Amino acid sequence: MSVLENDLERTQTKTRLSYEDIRRILGDEADYLLNHVSKAVPKEHLVLPAPDFVDQVWGDSDRSDRVLRNMHRLYGSGRLADTGYLSILPVDQGVEHSAGAEFAANPMYFDPENIIKLAVAAECNAVASTIGVLGTVAKRYAEQIPFIVKLNHNQLLTYPKTYDQIMFTSVEKAYEVGAVAVGATIYFGSPESDRQIIEVAQAFARAHELGLVTILWCYVRNSEFKHDGTNYERSADITAQANHLGATIEADIVKQKLPETNGGFAALNQAGKDFGYYDERMYTELATDHPIDLARYQVLNGYAGRVGLISSGGAASGGDDDFRAAVRTAVINKRAGGMGLITGRKAFQRPFGEGVQLIQAIQDVYLCDEVTIA
């Protein structure tokens, strides 16, 4: 039996995390995160994940029956099947961050098949990767686990370093390899964002014509968004507006990083710049400084939750704190009204069995009835 198979056998014997386990992992933040009651935007104002989410939210939309069938497959796969929540393994960083830098910690993932095996073993809803990775193993695995083809990437070999998302493949090619969905990134706020919006909007329209679900990585990038020592690229108000723009070009799901601050529009205007529009009630009535309320404002801007929010799992530290950080992010996302997590590096930069356990610890948060919407 291989090392990978040994790891998998041990992993499959693990029991689900209980509510007390989740509290223990959260440590000093347990009460702060698990007992918070959101008063800024009551949960009754949101469309929340549920087993019938696809039919209730998208059944009367302009999405075709083929899109709805692929939505049902996406939401109906893995350990979170038919809960309304999603657990996705994304591995496209071999392009974004260089393959050596990403896979040096675990060289087995230079082989694309092991990426798919990790997603299958962890019982994810889907695996998201490049056309190269998914195309390499399409005939064997496209029917086993839903594929999400990432259409564009930030290639890394330009010098000096630049940041731009360019198309690496077509929607038609994603359809041919048996994908259920396509993903794309827009760097909102960047000089190239206008072109990216046009390209991705056109790609998403074509994807819907072919029956594919659309997922948008709604990232904010602009060095001018840093002011007085604060990086407002992770501000709740600015990232939430990025989500709203994603919903506008008919993303079915948006991916976003958890907010780390708020008040970006206000701060950048006070810096002597003319930037966007805001209303003080965005900060006084629609959000507080609690991380769940900041994430809820992101949910609100995705058409009040109709366009589901999946949060980024973030970078890996390589230590035990990755498990705590992953569970913490899942708790914030779920209690805010979000739809799940998309977690890559924290999982694939550790031994295979531990990667499965980390992903399933995240899933356990969404399976835990005691972790409720705030």
N, C-alpha and C positions, 0 to 999 in steps of 0.2 A: 504494500500500500504506500502511495506517495506521501510526501510531507503535506501537500495540499489536501489530499483525501483524509489524512489523519486530523488535520486542523478542522476540516468540515465536519467530520464525525463527532468531534468534541463539541463543536458549536451547536450541532443539532440537538444536543441533550440539554441545552440551557433552558431554564424556565423564564417566563416573562417577568419583567420588572414589575413589582407591586408599587402601589402609591407610596408606601413607606420607603421602598428602595429609591424612588424618585426624590423623596424628601431628603433622604440621606445623601444622595449625590449632590443635591443643590446646596446642602450645608446651611451656612448662615443666611442664605437668600431664600430658603424654603418658604417661610411665611410671607416674605415680601413679594414673591412671585406667585405663589399658589393661593394666597388669600386676597389678592388685590381685586377690588371691585371697580370696574371702569365706569366713571360717571361722566366723562367727557362725551363719548359717543356710546350710548347704551346698545347692548347687543341686539335689541329688538329692531334697530335701524339697519342691520346688516343682513345680507343673504349669506347664510352659514353653510359650511360643508355638511352634507348629509348623504345617506345611501341613494336617494333619488335626485341628487344634485343635477345630473346631466339632463334628465327629462324635465325637471321643474324649471331650470334656468335656461337651457338651450333649446328645449322642445319647440318653442314658438319663435325662435330666432330665424335668421336667414341662413343658418348652418344647414347644409344638406343632410340627407339621411346617411350618406357615406361618412361625413364628418362625425355625426352622432354615433355611428357604429364604432368608429375608432376611439371616440371619447369613452364609450362604454368599455372597450377593451382596455384602455389605459387605466380607467378608474376601477376596473374589475379584475385586475391582476395583482399577484403578490399577497403578502400578509395583510396589507391594508385594503384588500379587495372589498368593494361595495360599502366602504365607510364614508366616502367623500374626500378622503385624505390621500396624499401622494408621497411616496418615498422613491426618489430617483437617484441613480448613480451617474454622475457626469465625469467623464474622463476625456477632456480635449486639451488638457494643459500641456501635452507634448508639443503642441503648436504654440500655445499662448506663453508658456514659461520655459520651453525647451525640454525635449524628452529626457536628456541626461539629468537635468536638475530635478525633474518631477519623479523619475523612476529610479534614481540612484539608490534611494532608501529601500527599494523593492524591485530589483531588475526583472522579476518574473513578468511585470506588466509591460515590458517592451513587446511581449507576445499578446496581440489583441484578444486571443481567445480567453486568456486569463482575466481580462477586464469583464468579459461577458460572464464567465464562471462566477466572479465575485458578485455580480448583480443577481444572478440566478440563485446562488447559495444564500444570499441575504434576503431573497424573496422580495426584491424591489418591484415597484409597479412598472418600471422601465429603466433602460440604460440609454444615456445620451452621450454621443461621441462624434468623431469625425466620419466623413464618408469613407476614408481609408480604413479605419478600424472596423466599422460596421459592414462595409462591403466585403472585407476579407472573410467574414464568418457568416454572411447573410443566409446562405442556404441551410446551414445547420441550426442557426439560433433564432432567426426572425420569427419563427412560429412559437418558440419557447418563451420569449420575453419581448414585450413591445420595444421597438427601436425608435429613438428620437435622433434624427440626423441634424447636427449643428451645421448650418449653412455657411456662416462666416466666421472669421477668426482674425486675431491680431498677429500677423506673422512677425517673427522676432529678429530677422537677420538684417534689417535695415540699420545702417550706422550713419550718423548718430541715431539712437533709438527713437522710434516714433510710435504713436498710438493711433491705429486706425483699424476698423473692422472692414475686411474685404471679403467678397464672395469666393469661396473655395469650391463650391459645387452648386448644382441646380436642384430645384424642387422636383423636377422630373426624375433625376437620378435617385433622390431620396425615395420617391414612389417606387422606382424599379427595384430597390433593395428590400422592399417590404416594410418600410417605416410606417408607423401610425401617426407620427408627428414630425414637424420640423422645428428647430430652434434657431434663434439668431440673437445677436447682441447689437444694441445701439448705445454708443457713448454719448448720451444726452449732455448738451453743454459744450461739446468739443467743436472745433472748427469744421470737422467733417460730418457733423450730425445731420445736417440737412440732406446730404447725399445718402447717408445711411438710412434715414427715415424713408426716403423715396424708394430705395432699393428693397428694404425689408417690407414695406407696405405692398409693393408689387409682388414680392415673393409670397407673402402671406395670402394675398388674393388668389394667386395661382395654386397655392397649397389647398385652400378651401375648395377650389374647383376640382381638385383631384381627390378630395375627401380626407385630407390630412389635418390634424390638430396643429395649432400654432402656439409656440411658447416663446416669449420675449425676455431676454436678459436685459433689464432696464437699468443699466449702469450710468452713473454720472461721472464725467471726467472733464475737469478744467482746472488748471493750476491757479487761476484767478479766484476760485471758490475758497481759497484758504485766506483767512482774515484774522488778525490778532491771535495767532496761534491755534485757531480752530479750523479743522477741515470740514467745510460744509458740503462736500461731496457725499457725506454720510448723514446729512441733515434730514429729519423726517419730512419737512415741508418740500424740499427740493426733490428728494427721492420719490415722494408721493406723487408729485407732478409728473415725474418720469413715468410712473406707473399709469397715470391717467392718459398720457400720450400713447403708451403702449396699448391701452384699451381702445383708444381712438383708431388705431390702425388695425383693429380686430385681432389682437392677440387674445387667445382663449385662456391663457394662463400667463402671469408675469412672474419673473424671478427677480428678487431684490435682496440687497444686503440689509440686515437689521440696522435701524437708525442708531447713531451714537450721540446725536445732539439734535437741536431744533433751532428755528429762527434764522435759517439761511437767507431767505429773501430779505428779511428786515436788516440783518447784519451787512449784507452786501450793498444795500441801498445806503446805509449809514456811512459806508466807506467812501462816499463821494461818487458812487457809481449809480447808473440808472439801470436796474436789473429787475425785470419781471414785475409782477403785481402781487400784492398780498393784502390781507385784512387782519388786523390785530386779533380778531376772534379766532383765527386759525391757531393761535397760541394760547388764548385765554379760555376758549370754550370748546374747541375741537380736539385739544390735546393737553396733557400734563407732561411733566418730565419723567414719568414712570415709563420704563421700557415697553411695557405692554400697551400703554396708550399711544406711544410713539409709533409702534408697529400697527396699531389699529388705524391710525391716520393713513398709513400706507394702504391698508385694506379698504378703507373708505373711498380712496381715490381710484380703486379698481372697480368702479361702478358699484360701490357699496358691497363688494364681495362677489359680485357676479363673475368678474374676471379674477379667478382665484390667485392668491398670493402664496408663492413658495419662497421660502427664505434660503439664502445661501448658507452653507455650513461653515464657510470660512477656511482660513489657512490652518495647517496642521502644526502643532508644536512637537509632536512625536512622543509626548509623555502622557501620563494618566489624566492630565487636565483636559485632553481632547474629549474624553468621555463626558466630563462635567460640562464642558463648553457646548458639546453637541446636544446633551439633554436640556441644558438651559435654553439654547436657541429654540429647540422644539417646544418647550413649555411656553415661551414668549409668543412664538408663532401661533400655536394652537389657541392659547387663551386670548390672543388678539383677534381671532377670527380667521386666521390664515389657513392654508390648505396643505401645508406639509413642508418638507425639507428636501433640498438637493445637495447631497454631501459627497464629495469626492476625495480630496487629499487626506482628510482625517482618516479615511478608510483604507485607501490603497497605498498609503505610505507607512503601513504597519503590517505585521504578519497577517496572512490570509484569514486565519480564524479570528484574530482580533478585529480585523476589518469588518467581518460579518457581524461580530458581536456589537461593534459600535453602531453600525447601521440599524441593527435590530433593537438596540437600546433606544434609538430615536423613534422607531416604529412603536415601541412599547408605550411611549408617551401618548401617541395618538390612539392607541388601543385601550388606554387607561380611562375608564369612565369617571374616575374621581378628579382627573385634570379637566376642568370644565371651561367653557367660554366665560371670560371675565365680564 
